[in-house]
Amino acid sequence: MATKNELDKSKVRKETTAKFFFDMAKLTFAALVLGVAASLLNREIEDKIPSMANYLFAMGFIGTVAFAMIGYRILK
């Protein structure tokens, strides 16, 4: 049977790992989603949106959701 100290260590590891994935979700959102959105706001209205911007925006959104789900499942 696990001792109280081992259970506490396991809980701390679990919380720290989940916190890491939540932080990765925040960083991915800030870098890709907000970064692309800011660059799109600085362009002229008539300019065509580059396909790379759409790709980065989508990958940023998907990455944010994926990292948040991993963090949530670790805490569950």
mmCIF file of the N, C-alpha and C atoms, coordinates in Angstrom:
data_MODEL
# 
_entry.id   MODEL 
# 
loop_
_atom_site.group_PDB 
_atom_site.id 
_atom_site.type_symbol 
_atom_site.label_atom_id 
_atom_site.label_alt_id 
_atom_site.label_comp_id 
_atom_site.label_asym_id 
_atom_site.label_entity_id 
_atom_site.label_seq_id 
_atom_site.pdbx_PDB_ins_code 
_atom_site.Cartn_x 
_atom_site.Cartn_y 
_atom_site.Cartn_z 
_atom_site.occupancy 
_atom_site.B_iso_or_equiv 
_atom_site.pdbx_formal_charge 
_atom_site.auth_seq_id 
_atom_site.auth_comp_id 
_atom_site.auth_asym_id 
_atom_site.auth_atom_id 
_atom_site.pdbx_PDB_model_num 
ATOM 1   N N  . MET A 1 1  ? 0.841  -1.183 0.000   1.00 0.00 ? 1  MET A N  1 
ATOM 2   C CA . MET A 1 1  ? 0.000  0.000  0.000   1.00 0.00 ? 1  MET A CA 1 
ATOM 3   C C  . MET A 1 1  ? 0.884  1.242  0.000   1.00 0.00 ? 1  MET A C  1 
ATOM 4   N N  . ALA A 1 2  ? 0.496  2.232  -0.739  1.00 0.00 ? 2  ALA A N  1 
ATOM 5   C CA . ALA A 1 2  ? 1.296  3.448  -0.883  1.00 0.00 ? 2  ALA A CA 1 
ATOM 6   C C  . ALA A 1 2  ? 1.211  4.292  0.385   1.00 0.00 ? 2  ALA A C  1 
ATOM 7   N N  . THR A 1 3  ? 2.327  4.879  0.718   1.00 0.00 ? 3  THR A N  1 
ATOM 8   C CA . THR A 1 3  ? 2.344  5.748  1.887   1.00 0.00 ? 3  THR A CA 1 
ATOM 9   C C  . THR A 1 3  ? 1.785  7.114  1.511   1.00 0.00 ? 3  THR A C  1 
ATOM 10  N N  . LYS A 1 4  ? 1.524  7.906  2.534   1.00 0.00 ? 4  LYS A N  1 
ATOM 11  C CA . LYS A 1 4  ? 0.966  9.243  2.306   1.00 0.00 ? 4  LYS A CA 1 
ATOM 12  C C  . LYS A 1 4  ? 1.946  10.106 1.521   1.00 0.00 ? 4  LYS A C  1 
ATOM 13  N N  . ASN A 1 5  ? 3.229  9.964  1.804   1.00 0.00 ? 5  ASN A N  1 
ATOM 14  C CA . ASN A 1 5  ? 4.245  10.749 1.103   1.00 0.00 ? 5  ASN A CA 1 
ATOM 15  C C  . ASN A 1 5  ? 4.265  10.409 -0.388  1.00 0.00 ? 5  ASN A C  1 
ATOM 16  N N  . GLU A 1 6  ? 4.155  9.129  -0.715  1.00 0.00 ? 6  GLU A N  1 
ATOM 17  C CA . GLU A 1 6  ? 4.138  8.716  -2.126  1.00 0.00 ? 6  GLU A CA 1 
ATOM 18  C C  . GLU A 1 6  ? 2.890  9.230  -2.832  1.00 0.00 ? 6  GLU A C  1 
ATOM 19  N N  . LEU A 1 7  ? 1.762  9.221  -2.139  1.00 0.00 ? 7  LEU A N  1 
ATOM 20  C CA . LEU A 1 7  ? 0.525  9.740  -2.727  1.00 0.00 ? 7  LEU A CA 1 
ATOM 21  C C  . LEU A 1 7  ? 0.624  11.240 -2.975  1.00 0.00 ? 7  LEU A C  1 
ATOM 22  N N  . ASP A 1 8  ? 1.241  11.958 -2.027  1.00 0.00 ? 8  ASP A N  1 
ATOM 23  C CA . ASP A 1 8  ? 1.427  13.398 -2.205  1.00 0.00 ? 8  ASP A CA 1 
ATOM 24  C C  . ASP A 1 8  ? 2.348  13.693 -3.386  1.00 0.00 ? 8  ASP A C  1 
ATOM 25  N N  . LYS A 1 9  ? 3.429  12.913 -3.513  1.00 0.00 ? 9  LYS A N  1 
ATOM 26  C CA . LYS A 1 9  ? 4.345  13.099 -4.646  1.00 0.00 ? 9  LYS A CA 1 
ATOM 27  C C  . LYS A 1 9  ? 3.625  12.858 -5.963  1.00 0.00 ? 9  LYS A C  1 
ATOM 28  N N  . SER A 1 10 ? 2.819  11.818 -6.004  1.00 0.00 ? 10 SER A N  1 
ATOM 29  C CA . SER A 1 10 ? 2.076  11.487 -7.217  1.00 0.00 ? 10 SER A CA 1 
ATOM 30  C C  . SER A 1 10 ? 1.094  12.602 -7.573  1.00 0.00 ? 10 SER A C  1 
ATOM 31  N N  . LYS A 1 11 ? 0.427  13.145 -6.561  1.00 0.00 ? 11 LYS A N  1 
ATOM 32  C CA . LYS A 1 11 ? -0.529 14.226 -6.790  1.00 0.00 ? 11 LYS A CA 1 
ATOM 33  C C  . LYS A 1 11 ? 0.175  15.475 -7.307  1.00 0.00 ? 11 LYS A C  1 
ATOM 34  N N  . VAL A 1 12 ? 1.316  15.799 -6.726  1.00 0.00 ? 12 VAL A N  1 
ATOM 35  C CA . VAL A 1 12 ? 2.076  16.978 -7.157  1.00 0.00 ? 12 VAL A CA 1 
ATOM 36  C C  . VAL A 1 12 ? 2.572  16.796 -8.590  1.00 0.00 ? 12 VAL A C  1 
ATOM 37  N N  . ARG A 1 13 ? 3.069  15.601 -8.911  1.00 0.00 ? 13 ARG A N  1 
ATOM 38  C CA . ARG A 1 13 ? 3.520  15.331 -10.288 1.00 0.00 ? 13 ARG A CA 1 
ATOM 39  C C  . ARG A 1 13 ? 2.377  15.487 -11.278 1.00 0.00 ? 13 ARG A C  1 
ATOM 40  N N  . LYS A 1 14 ? 1.237  14.959 -10.914 1.00 0.00 ? 14 LYS A N  1 
ATOM 41  C CA . LYS A 1 14 ? 0.062  15.034 -11.781 1.00 0.00 ? 14 LYS A CA 1 
ATOM 42  C C  . LYS A 1 14 ? -0.350 16.491 -12.012 1.00 0.00 ? 14 LYS A C  1 
ATOM 43  N N  . GLU A 1 15 ? -0.399 17.274 -10.944 1.00 0.00 ? 15 GLU A N  1 
ATOM 44  C CA . GLU A 1 15 ? -0.784 18.678 -11.054 1.00 0.00 ? 15 GLU A CA 1 
ATOM 45  C C  . GLU A 1 15 ? 0.243  19.477 -11.847 1.00 0.00 ? 15 GLU A C  1 
ATOM 46  N N  . THR A 1 16 ? 1.523  19.191 -11.645 1.00 0.00 ? 16 THR A N  1 
ATOM 47  C CA . THR A 1 16 ? 2.577  19.900 -12.365 1.00 0.00 ? 16 THR A CA 1 
ATOM 48  C C  . THR A 1 16 ? 2.536  19.577 -13.853 1.00 0.00 ? 16 THR A C  1 
ATOM 49  N N  . THR A 1 17 ? 2.320  18.327 -14.186 1.00 0.00 ? 17 THR A N  1 
ATOM 50  C CA . THR A 1 17 ? 2.239  17.936 -15.595 1.00 0.00 ? 17 THR A CA 1 
ATOM 51  C C  . THR A 1 17 ? 1.020  18.570 -16.256 1.00 0.00 ? 17 THR A C  1 
ATOM 52  N N  . ALA A 1 18 ? -0.103 18.572 -15.574 1.00 0.00 ? 18 ALA A N  1 
ATOM 53  C CA . ALA A 1 18 ? -1.308 19.200 -16.122 1.00 0.00 ? 18 ALA A CA 1 
ATOM 54  C C  . ALA A 1 18 ? -1.093 20.701 -16.296 1.00 0.00 ? 18 ALA A C  1 
ATOM 55  N N  . LYS A 1 19 ? -0.443 21.324 -15.326 1.00 0.00 ? 19 LYS A N  1 
ATOM 56  C CA . LYS A 1 19 ? -0.149 22.757 -15.413 1.00 0.00 ? 19 LYS A CA 1 
ATOM 57  C C  . LYS A 1 19 ? 0.730  23.049 -16.628 1.00 0.00 ? 19 LYS A C  1 
ATOM 58  N N  . PHE A 1 20 ? 1.695  22.176 -16.908 1.00 0.00 ? 20 PHE A N  1 
ATOM 59  C CA . PHE A 1 20 ? 2.559  22.334 -18.075 1.00 0.00 ? 20 PHE A CA 1 
ATOM 60  C C  . PHE A 1 20 ? 1.728  22.347 -19.357 1.00 0.00 ? 20 PHE A C  1 
ATOM 61  N N  . PHE A 1 21 ? 0.793  21.413 -19.482 1.00 0.00 ? 21 PHE A N  1 
ATOM 62  C CA . PHE A 1 21 ? -0.016 21.353 -20.700 1.00 0.00 ? 21 PHE A CA 1 
ATOM 63  C C  . PHE A 1 21 ? -0.970 22.538 -20.808 1.00 0.00 ? 21 PHE A C  1 
ATOM 64  N N  . PHE A 1 22 ? -1.494 23.021 -19.692 1.00 0.00 ? 22 PHE A N  1 
ATOM 65  C CA . PHE A 1 22 ? -2.328 24.220 -19.738 1.00 0.00 ? 22 PHE A CA 1 
ATOM 66  C C  . PHE A 1 22 ? -1.499 25.435 -20.157 1.00 0.00 ? 22 PHE A C  1 
ATOM 67  N N  . ASP A 1 23 ? -0.266 25.528 -19.667 1.00 0.00 ? 23 ASP A N  1 
ATOM 68  C CA . ASP A 1 23 ? 0.622  26.618 -20.079 1.00 0.00 ? 23 ASP A CA 1 
ATOM 69  C C  . ASP A 1 23 ? 0.966  26.524 -21.560 1.00 0.00 ? 23 ASP A C  1 
ATOM 70  N N  . MET A 1 24 ? 1.168  25.303 -22.054 1.00 0.00 ? 24 MET A N  1 
ATOM 71  C CA . MET A 1 24 ? 1.430  25.124 -23.487 1.00 0.00 ? 24 MET A CA 1 
ATOM 72  C C  . MET A 1 24 ? 0.220  25.571 -24.309 1.00 0.00 ? 24 MET A C  1 
ATOM 73  N N  . ALA A 1 25 ? -0.975 25.307 -23.813 1.00 0.00 ? 25 ALA A N  1 
ATOM 74  C CA . ALA A 1 25 ? -2.190 25.746 -24.508 1.00 0.00 ? 25 ALA A CA 1 
ATOM 75  C C  . ALA A 1 25 ? -2.237 27.269 -24.573 1.00 0.00 ? 25 ALA A C  1 
ATOM 76  N N  . LYS A 1 26 ? -1.900 27.931 -23.461 1.00 0.00 ? 26 LYS A N  1 
ATOM 77  C CA . LYS A 1 26 ? -1.901 29.393 -23.451 1.00 0.00 ? 26 LYS A CA 1 
ATOM 78  C C  . LYS A 1 26 ? -0.856 29.961 -24.402 1.00 0.00 ? 26 LYS A C  1 
ATOM 79  N N  . LEU A 1 27 ? 0.332  29.374 -24.403 1.00 0.00 ? 27 LEU A N  1 
ATOM 80  C CA . LEU A 1 27 ? 1.391  29.856 -25.289 1.00 0.00 ? 27 LEU A CA 1 
ATOM 81  C C  . LEU A 1 27 ? 1.048  29.626 -26.756 1.00 0.00 ? 27 LEU A C  1 
ATOM 82  N N  . THR A 1 28 ? 0.478  28.486 -27.069 1.00 0.00 ? 28 THR A N  1 
ATOM 83  C CA . THR A 1 28 ? 0.078  28.199 -28.448 1.00 0.00 ? 28 THR A CA 1 
ATOM 84  C C  . THR A 1 28 ? -0.988 29.182 -28.904 1.00 0.00 ? 28 THR A C  1 
ATOM 85  N N  . PHE A 1 29 ? -1.935 29.457 -28.040 1.00 0.00 ? 29 PHE A N  1 
ATOM 86  C CA . PHE A 1 29 ? -2.985 30.412 -28.385 1.00 0.00 ? 29 PHE A CA 1 
ATOM 87  C C  . PHE A 1 29 ? -2.403 31.797 -28.620 1.00 0.00 ? 29 PHE A C  1 
ATOM 88  N N  . ALA A 1 30 ? -1.535 32.230 -27.719 1.00 0.00 ? 30 ALA A N  1 
ATOM 89  C CA . ALA A 1 30 ? -0.963 33.572 -27.847 1.00 0.00 ? 30 ALA A CA 1 
ATOM 90  C C  . ALA A 1 30 ? -0.089 33.695 -29.086 1.00 0.00 ? 30 ALA A C  1 
ATOM 91  N N  . ALA A 1 31 ? 0.743  32.711 -29.334 1.00 0.00 ? 31 ALA A N  1 
ATOM 92  C CA . ALA A 1 31 ? 1.692  32.806 -30.439 1.00 0.00 ? 31 ALA A CA 1 
ATOM 93  C C  . ALA A 1 31 ? 1.016  32.657 -31.793 1.00 0.00 ? 31 ALA A C  1 
ATOM 94  N N  . LEU A 1 32 ? 0.205  31.647 -31.953 1.00 0.00 ? 32 LEU A N  1 
ATOM 95  C CA . LEU A 1 32 ? -0.350 31.365 -33.276 1.00 0.00 ? 32 LEU A CA 1 
ATOM 96  C C  . LEU A 1 32 ? -1.675 32.076 -33.530 1.00 0.00 ? 32 LEU A C  1 
ATOM 97  N N  . VAL A 1 33 ? -2.625 31.907 -32.658 1.00 0.00 ? 33 VAL A N  1 
ATOM 98  C CA . VAL A 1 33 ? -3.952 32.466 -32.914 1.00 0.00 ? 33 VAL A CA 1 
ATOM 99  C C  . VAL A 1 33 ? -3.923 33.989 -32.818 1.00 0.00 ? 33 VAL A C  1 
ATOM 100 N N  . LEU A 1 34 ? -3.434 34.528 -31.718 1.00 0.00 ? 34 LEU A N  1 
ATOM 101 C CA . LEU A 1 34 ? -3.407 35.981 -31.572 1.00 0.00 ? 34 LEU A CA 1 
ATOM 102 C C  . LEU A 1 34 ? -2.381 36.627 -32.495 1.00 0.00 ? 34 LEU A C  1 
ATOM 103 N N  . GLY A 1 35 ? -1.262 35.951 -32.719 1.00 0.00 ? 35 GLY A N  1 
ATOM 104 C CA . GLY A 1 35 ? -0.244 36.485 -33.624 1.00 0.00 ? 35 GLY A CA 1 
ATOM 105 C C  . GLY A 1 35 ? -0.753 36.611 -35.046 1.00 0.00 ? 35 GLY A C  1 
ATOM 106 N N  . VAL A 1 36 ? -1.419 35.591 -35.532 1.00 0.00 ? 36 VAL A N  1 
ATOM 107 C CA . VAL A 1 36 ? -1.978 35.635 -36.893 1.00 0.00 ? 36 VAL A CA 1 
ATOM 108 C C  . VAL A 1 36 ? -3.109 36.657 -36.959 1.00 0.00 ? 36 VAL A C  1 
ATOM 109 N N  . ALA A 1 37 ? -3.948 36.698 -35.934 1.00 0.00 ? 37 ALA A N  1 
ATOM 110 C CA . ALA A 1 37 ? -5.049 37.661 -35.928 1.00 0.00 ? 37 ALA A CA 1 
ATOM 111 C C  . ALA A 1 37 ? -4.512 39.090 -35.954 1.00 0.00 ? 37 ALA A C  1 
ATOM 112 N N  . ALA A 1 38 ? -3.450 39.359 -35.213 1.00 0.00 ? 38 ALA A N  1 
ATOM 113 C CA . ALA A 1 38 ? -2.859 40.700 -35.211 1.00 0.00 ? 38 ALA A CA 1 
ATOM 114 C C  . ALA A 1 38 ? -2.282 41.044 -36.577 1.00 0.00 ? 38 ALA A C  1 
ATOM 115 N N  . SER A 1 39 ? -1.644 40.088 -37.220 1.00 0.00 ? 39 SER A N  1 
ATOM 116 C CA . SER A 1 39 ? -1.086 40.367 -38.543 1.00 0.00 ? 39 SER A CA 1 
ATOM 117 C C  . SER A 1 39 ? -2.193 40.585 -39.574 1.00 0.00 ? 39 SER A C  1 
ATOM 118 N N  . LEU A 1 40 ? -3.316 39.918 -39.411 1.00 0.00 ? 40 LEU A N  1 
ATOM 119 C CA . LEU A 1 40 ? -4.431 40.121 -40.340 1.00 0.00 ? 40 LEU A CA 1 
ATOM 120 C C  . LEU A 1 40 ? -5.088 41.485 -40.139 1.00 0.00 ? 40 LEU A C  1 
ATOM 121 N N  . LEU A 1 41 ? -5.059 41.994 -38.929 1.00 0.00 ? 41 LEU A N  1 
ATOM 122 C CA . LEU A 1 41 ? -5.632 43.318 -38.671 1.00 0.00 ? 41 LEU A CA 1 
ATOM 123 C C  . LEU A 1 41 ? -4.758 44.431 -39.240 1.00 0.00 ? 41 LEU A C  1 
ATOM 124 N N  . ASN A 1 42 ? -3.477 44.173 -39.442 1.00 0.00 ? 42 ASN A N  1 
ATOM 125 C CA . ASN A 1 42 ? -2.557 45.186 -39.952 1.00 0.00 ? 42 ASN A CA 1 
ATOM 126 C C  . ASN A 1 42 ? -2.498 45.237 -41.473 1.00 0.00 ? 42 ASN A C  1 
ATOM 127 N N  . ARG A 1 43 ? -3.250 44.433 -42.153 1.00 0.00 ? 43 ARG A N  1 
ATOM 128 C CA . ARG A 1 43 ? -3.193 44.415 -43.620 1.00 0.00 ? 43 ARG A CA 1 
ATOM 129 C C  . ARG A 1 43 ? -4.298 45.291 -44.192 1.00 0.00 ? 43 ARG A C  1 
ATOM 130 N N  . GLU A 1 44 ? -4.180 45.554 -45.469 1.00 0.00 ? 44 GLU A N  1 
ATOM 131 C CA . GLU A 1 44 ? -5.213 46.316 -46.171 1.00 0.00 ? 44 GLU A CA 1 
ATOM 132 C C  . GLU A 1 44 ? -6.434 45.429 -46.408 1.00 0.00 ? 44 GLU A C  1 
ATOM 133 N N  . ILE A 1 45 ? -7.596 46.020 -46.446 1.00 0.00 ? 45 ILE A N  1 
ATOM 134 C CA . ILE A 1 45 ? -8.839 45.274 -46.623 1.00 0.00 ? 45 ILE A CA 1 
ATOM 135 C C  . ILE A 1 45 ? -8.864 44.537 -47.967 1.00 0.00 ? 45 ILE A C  1 
ATOM 136 N N  . GLU A 1 46 ? -8.306 45.144 -48.993 1.00 0.00 ? 46 GLU A N  1 
ATOM 137 C CA . GLU A 1 46 ? -8.365 44.566 -50.333 1.00 0.00 ? 46 GLU A CA 1 
ATOM 138 C C  . GLU A 1 46 ? -7.394 43.404 -50.518 1.00 0.00 ? 46 GLU A C  1 
ATOM 139 N N  . ASP A 1 47 ? -6.386 43.306 -49.664 1.00 0.00 ? 47 ASP A N  1 
ATOM 140 C CA . ASP A 1 47 ? -5.379 42.256 -49.817 1.00 0.00 ? 47 ASP A CA 1 
ATOM 141 C C  . ASP A 1 47 ? -5.990 40.880 -49.565 1.00 0.00 ? 47 ASP A C  1 
ATOM 142 N N  . LYS A 1 48 ? -5.483 39.914 -50.306 1.00 0.00 ? 48 LYS A N  1 
ATOM 143 C CA . LYS A 1 48 ? -5.924 38.533 -50.134 1.00 0.00 ? 48 LYS A CA 1 
ATOM 144 C C  . LYS A 1 48 ? -5.232 37.942 -48.896 1.00 0.00 ? 48 LYS A C  1 
ATOM 145 N N  . ILE A 1 49 ? -5.966 37.152 -48.130 1.00 0.00 ? 49 ILE A N  1 
ATOM 146 C CA . ILE A 1 49 ? -5.386 36.509 -46.947 1.00 0.00 ? 49 ILE A CA 1 
ATOM 147 C C  . ILE A 1 49 ? -4.529 35.335 -47.413 1.00 0.00 ? 49 ILE A C  1 
ATOM 148 N N  . PRO A 1 50 ? -3.258 35.311 -47.032 1.00 0.00 ? 50 PRO A N  1 
ATOM 149 C CA . PRO A 1 50 ? -2.403 34.187 -47.453 1.00 0.00 ? 50 PRO A CA 1 
ATOM 150 C C  . PRO A 1 50 ? -2.888 32.867 -46.846 1.00 0.00 ? 50 PRO A C  1 
ATOM 151 N N  . SER A 1 51 ? -2.731 31.798 -47.601 1.00 0.00 ? 51 SER A N  1 
ATOM 152 C CA . SER A 1 51 ? -3.188 30.497 -47.112 1.00 0.00 ? 51 SER A CA 1 
ATOM 153 C C  . SER A 1 51 ? -2.384 30.048 -45.891 1.00 0.00 ? 51 SER A C  1 
ATOM 154 N N  . MET A 1 52 ? -1.133 30.505 -45.791 1.00 0.00 ? 52 MET A N  1 
ATOM 155 C CA . MET A 1 52 ? -0.314 30.156 -44.625 1.00 0.00 ? 52 MET A CA 1 
ATOM 156 C C  . MET A 1 52 ? -0.911 30.750 -43.347 1.00 0.00 ? 52 MET A C  1 
ATOM 157 N N  . ALA A 1 53 ? -1.488 31.935 -43.434 1.00 0.00 ? 53 ALA A N  1 
ATOM 158 C CA . ALA A 1 53 ? -2.122 32.550 -42.265 1.00 0.00 ? 53 ALA A CA 1 
ATOM 159 C C  . ALA A 1 53 ? -3.318 31.719 -41.813 1.00 0.00 ? 53 ALA A C  1 
ATOM 160 N N  . ASN A 1 54 ? -4.107 31.264 -42.767 1.00 0.00 ? 54 ASN A N  1 
ATOM 161 C CA . ASN A 1 54 ? -5.250 30.406 -42.416 1.00 0.00 ? 54 ASN A CA 1 
ATOM 162 C C  . ASN A 1 54 ? -4.776 29.110 -41.779 1.00 0.00 ? 54 ASN A C  1 
ATOM 163 N N  . TYR A 1 55 ? -3.721 28.536 -42.337 1.00 0.00 ? 55 TYR A N  1 
ATOM 164 C CA . TYR A 1 55 ? -3.171 27.285 -41.813 1.00 0.00 ? 55 TYR A CA 1 
ATOM 165 C C  . TYR A 1 55 ? -2.656 27.483 -40.384 1.00 0.00 ? 55 TYR A C  1 
ATOM 166 N N  . LEU A 1 56 ? -1.885 28.545 -40.154 1.00 0.00 ? 56 LEU A N  1 
ATOM 167 C CA . LEU A 1 56 ? -1.344 28.796 -38.812 1.00 0.00 ? 56 LEU A CA 1 
ATOM 168 C C  . LEU A 1 56 ? -2.454 29.070 -37.807 1.00 0.00 ? 56 LEU A C  1 
ATOM 169 N N  . PHE A 1 57 ? -3.468 29.814 -38.222 1.00 0.00 ? 57 PHE A N  1 
ATOM 170 C CA . PHE A 1 57 ? -4.594 30.093 -37.334 1.00 0.00 ? 57 PHE A CA 1 
ATOM 171 C C  . PHE A 1 57 ? -5.301 28.794 -36.940 1.00 0.00 ? 57 PHE A C  1 
ATOM 172 N N  . ALA A 1 58 ? -5.556 27.945 -37.922 1.00 0.00 ? 58 ALA A N  1 
ATOM 173 C CA . ALA A 1 58 ? -6.235 26.672 -37.651 1.00 0.00 ? 58 ALA A CA 1 
ATOM 174 C C  . ALA A 1 58 ? -5.380 25.759 -36.781 1.00 0.00 ? 58 ALA A C  1 
ATOM 175 N N  . MET A 1 59 ? -4.093 25.665 -37.086 1.00 0.00 ? 59 MET A N  1 
ATOM 176 C CA . MET A 1 59 ? -3.207 24.805 -36.294 1.00 0.00 ? 59 MET A CA 1 
ATOM 177 C C  . MET A 1 59 ? -3.062 25.341 -34.867 1.00 0.00 ? 59 MET A C  1 
ATOM 178 N N  . GLY A 1 60 ? -3.043 26.648 -34.716 1.00 0.00 ? 60 GLY A N  1 
ATOM 179 C CA . GLY A 1 60 ? -2.987 27.234 -33.380 1.00 0.00 ? 60 GLY A CA 1 
ATOM 180 C C  . GLY A 1 60 ? -4.224 26.918 -32.568 1.00 0.00 ? 60 GLY A C  1 
ATOM 181 N N  . PHE A 1 61 ? -5.371 27.013 -33.215 1.00 0.00 ? 61 PHE A N  1 
ATOM 182 C CA . PHE A 1 61 ? -6.618 26.701 -32.524 1.00 0.00 ? 61 PHE A CA 1 
ATOM 183 C C  . PHE A 1 61 ? -6.681 25.226 -32.151 1.00 0.00 ? 61 PHE A C  1 
ATOM 184 N N  . ILE A 1 62 ? -6.321 24.365 -33.091 1.00 0.00 ? 62 ILE A N  1 
ATOM 185 C CA . ILE A 1 62 ? -6.337 22.920 -32.832 1.00 0.00 ? 62 ILE A CA 1 
ATOM 186 C C  . ILE A 1 62 ? -5.322 22.557 -31.749 1.00 0.00 ? 62 ILE A C  1 
ATOM 187 N N  . GLY A 1 63 ? -4.138 23.148 -31.814 1.00 0.00 ? 63 GLY A N  1 
ATOM 188 C CA . GLY A 1 63 ? -3.110 22.886 -30.803 1.00 0.00 ? 63 GLY A CA 1 
ATOM 189 C C  . GLY A 1 63 ? -3.538 23.339 -29.421 1.00 0.00 ? 63 GLY A C  1 
ATOM 190 N N  . THR A 1 64 ? -4.183 24.498 -29.356 1.00 0.00 ? 64 THR A N  1 
ATOM 191 C CA . THR A 1 64 ? -4.665 25.004 -28.070 1.00 0.00 ? 64 THR A CA 1 
ATOM 192 C C  . THR A 1 64 ? -5.673 24.046 -27.452 1.00 0.00 ? 64 THR A C  1 
ATOM 193 N N  . VAL A 1 65 ? -6.618 23.605 -28.252 1.00 0.00 ? 65 VAL A N  1 
ATOM 194 C CA . VAL A 1 65 ? -7.643 22.675 -27.756 1.00 0.00 ? 65 VAL A CA 1 
ATOM 195 C C  . VAL A 1 65 ? -7.007 21.349 -27.343 1.00 0.00 ? 65 VAL A C  1 
ATOM 196 N N  . ALA A 1 66 ? -6.060 20.863 -28.141 1.00 0.00 ? 66 ALA A N  1 
ATOM 197 C CA . ALA A 1 66 ? -5.417 19.578 -27.832 1.00 0.00 ? 66 ALA A CA 1 
ATOM 198 C C  . ALA A 1 66 ? -4.644 19.646 -26.515 1.00 0.00 ? 66 ALA A C  1 
ATOM 199 N N  . PHE A 1 67 ? -3.836 20.696 -26.331 1.00 0.00 ? 67 PHE A N  1 
ATOM 200 C CA . PHE A 1 67 ? -3.071 20.823 -25.088 1.00 0.00 ? 67 PHE A CA 1 
ATOM 201 C C  . PHE A 1 67 ? -3.995 20.984 -23.881 1.00 0.00 ? 67 PHE A C  1 
ATOM 202 N N  . ALA A 1 68 ? -5.069 21.743 -24.028 1.00 0.00 ? 68 ALA A N  1 
ATOM 203 C CA . ALA A 1 68 ? -6.011 21.920 -22.921 1.00 0.00 ? 68 ALA A CA 1 
ATOM 204 C C  . ALA A 1 68 ? -6.702 20.601 -22.571 1.00 0.00 ? 68 ALA A C  1 
ATOM 205 N N  . MET A 1 69 ? -7.047 19.819 -23.583 1.00 0.00 ? 69 MET A N  1 
ATOM 206 C CA . MET A 1 69 ? -7.687 18.523 -23.321 1.00 0.00 ? 69 MET A CA 1 
ATOM 207 C C  . MET A 1 69 ? -6.728 17.556 -22.634 1.00 0.00 ? 69 MET A C  1 
ATOM 208 N N  . ILE A 1 70 ? -5.465 17.568 -23.030 1.00 0.00 ? 70 ILE A N  1 
ATOM 209 C CA . ILE A 1 70 ? -4.477 16.701 -22.373 1.00 0.00 ? 70 ILE A CA 1 
ATOM 210 C C  . ILE A 1 70 ? -4.350 17.086 -20.906 1.00 0.00 ? 70 ILE A C  1 
ATOM 211 N N  . GLY A 1 71 ? -4.235 18.387 -20.631 1.00 0.00 ? 71 GLY A N  1 
ATOM 212 C CA . GLY A 1 71 ? -4.144 18.846 -19.246 1.00 0.00 ? 71 GLY A CA 1 
ATOM 213 C C  . GLY A 1 71 ? -5.367 18.475 -18.436 1.00 0.00 ? 71 GLY A C  1 
ATOM 214 N N  . TYR A 1 72 ? -6.539 18.605 -19.044 1.00 0.00 ? 72 TYR A N  1 
ATOM 215 C CA . TYR A 1 72 ? -7.779 18.251 -18.356 1.00 0.00 ? 72 TYR A CA 1 
ATOM 216 C C  . TYR A 1 72 ? -7.825 16.760 -18.036 1.00 0.00 ? 72 TYR A C  1 
ATOM 217 N N  . ARG A 1 73 ? -7.441 15.937 -18.998 1.00 0.00 ? 73 ARG A N  1 
ATOM 218 C CA . ARG A 1 73 ? -7.481 14.481 -18.785 1.00 0.00 ? 73 ARG A CA 1 
ATOM 219 C C  . ARG A 1 73 ? -6.472 14.033 -17.730 1.00 0.00 ? 73 ARG A C  1 
ATOM 220 N N  . ILE A 1 74 ? -5.351 14.715 -17.632 1.00 0.00 ? 74 ILE A N  1 
ATOM 221 C CA . ILE A 1 74 ? -4.368 14.364 -16.602 1.00 0.00 ? 74 ILE A CA 1 
ATOM 222 C C  . ILE A 1 74 ? -4.944 14.648 -15.220 1.00 0.00 ? 74 ILE A C  1 
ATOM 223 N N  . LEU A 1 75 ? -5.652 15.753 -15.077 1.00 0.00 ? 75 LEU A N  1 
ATOM 224 C CA . LEU A 1 75 ? -6.230 16.102 -13.775 1.00 0.00 ? 75 LEU A CA 1 
ATOM 225 C C  . LEU A 1 75 ? -7.446 15.254 -13.420 1.00 0.00 ? 75 LEU A C  1 
ATOM 226 N N  . LYS A 1 76 ? -8.080 14.681 -14.407 1.00 0.00 ? 76 LYS A N  1 
ATOM 227 C CA . LYS A 1 76 ? -9.300 13.906 -14.189 1.00 0.00 ? 76 LYS A CA 1 
ATOM 228 C C  . LYS A 1 76 ? -9.052 12.664 -13.381 1.00 0.00 ? 76 LYS A C  1 
# 
